Amino acid sequence: MAALGFWTFPEPRKAKNRKHLDLNLDDGTDGETERQRTLALGARQISEHHEYGNQRVCLQDPEGNEFDLSAGH
């Protein structure tokens, strides 16, 4: 079993993320639908990449933390 924990700190972020989260979508999950849902929740799109049969969208949460949504192989 694996666990993923998230911690909240009161200080504002002062530098680039030390960790970058990649969320790989399950086969059959529509990447565009998930991108739109994430944007509606307050994320901002930074970039989009198509390489090696994989579509990856880099997003930023409202506090500036970056993460990727990835769909494909």
C-alpha positions as a printed NumPy array, in Angstrom:
array([[  0.   ,   0.   ,   0.   ],
       [  1.225,   3.512,  -0.785],
       [  0.078,   6.829,   0.598],
       [  0.386,  10.386,  -0.608],
       [  0.286,  13.166,   1.964],
       [ -0.214,  16.898,   1.549],
       [  0.873,  19.475,   4.087],
       [ -0.206,  23.086,   4.461],
       [  2.187,  25.769,   5.689],
       [  1.203,  29.355,   6.496],
       [  4.225,  31.003,   4.814],
       [  3.986,  31.955,   1.122],
       [  6.103,  29.993,  -1.323],
       [  9.374,  31.837,  -2.051],
       [ 10.953,  29.761,  -4.829],
       [ 10.266,  27.119,  -7.456],
       [  8.573,  23.911,  -6.266],
       [ 11.007,  21.364,  -4.914],
       [  8.601,  18.626,  -6.013],
       [  6.612,  18.537,  -9.235],
       [  3.533,  16.294,  -9.248],
       [  2.624,  14.394, -12.439],
       [ -0.911,  13.006, -12.567],
       [ -1.209,  10.201, -15.122],
       [ -4.785,   9.707, -16.28 ],
       [ -6.211,   6.2  , -16.559],
       [ -6.704,   4.714, -20.011],
       [-10.096,   5.79 , -21.28 ],
       [-10.081,   9.041, -19.281],
       [-10.618,  12.038, -21.532],
       [ -7.619,  14.338, -21.036],
       [ -9.454,  17.388, -22.38 ],
       [-12.34 ,  16.9  , -19.959],
       [ -9.921,  16.615, -17.037],
       [ -7.986,  19.693, -18.21 ],
       [-11.195,  21.733, -18.388],
       [-12.321,  20.453, -14.969],
       [ -8.968,  21.403, -13.435],
       [ -9.078,  24.873, -15.007],
       [-12.614,  25.361, -13.646],
       [-11.273,  24.542, -10.172],
       [ -8.835,  27.471, -10.399],
       [ -5.747,  26.126, -12.155],
       [ -3.966,  28.077, -14.901],
       [ -2.434,  26.364, -17.929],
       [  1.307,  26.995, -18.392],
       [  2.155,  24.811, -21.405],
       [  1.129,  21.765, -23.415],
       [  3.381,  19.085, -24.902],
       [  2.749,  16.235, -27.339],
       [  5.591,  13.738, -27.524],
       [  6.053,   9.974, -27.844],
       [  2.306,   9.311, -27.959],
       [  1.762,  11.212, -24.729],
       [ -0.136,  14.461, -24.183],
       [  1.054,  16.432, -21.16 ],
       [ -0.416,  19.695, -19.872],
       [  1.532,  21.717, -17.318],
       [ -0.759,  23.616, -14.945],
       [ -0.342,  25.906, -11.975],
       [ -2.593,  26.   ,  -8.925],
       [ -3.798,  29.349,  -7.511],
       [ -0.705,  29.527,  -5.25 ],
       [  1.696,  28.985,  -8.153],
       [  2.556,  25.309,  -7.578],
       [  3.065,  23.491, -10.882],
       [  1.777,  20.028, -11.77 ],
       [  1.162,  18.002, -14.934],
       [ -1.822,  16.101, -16.274],
       [ -0.621,  13.348, -18.581],
       [ -2.654,  11.137, -20.927],
       [ -1.394,   8.571, -23.404],
       [  1.181,   5.812, -23.3  ]])
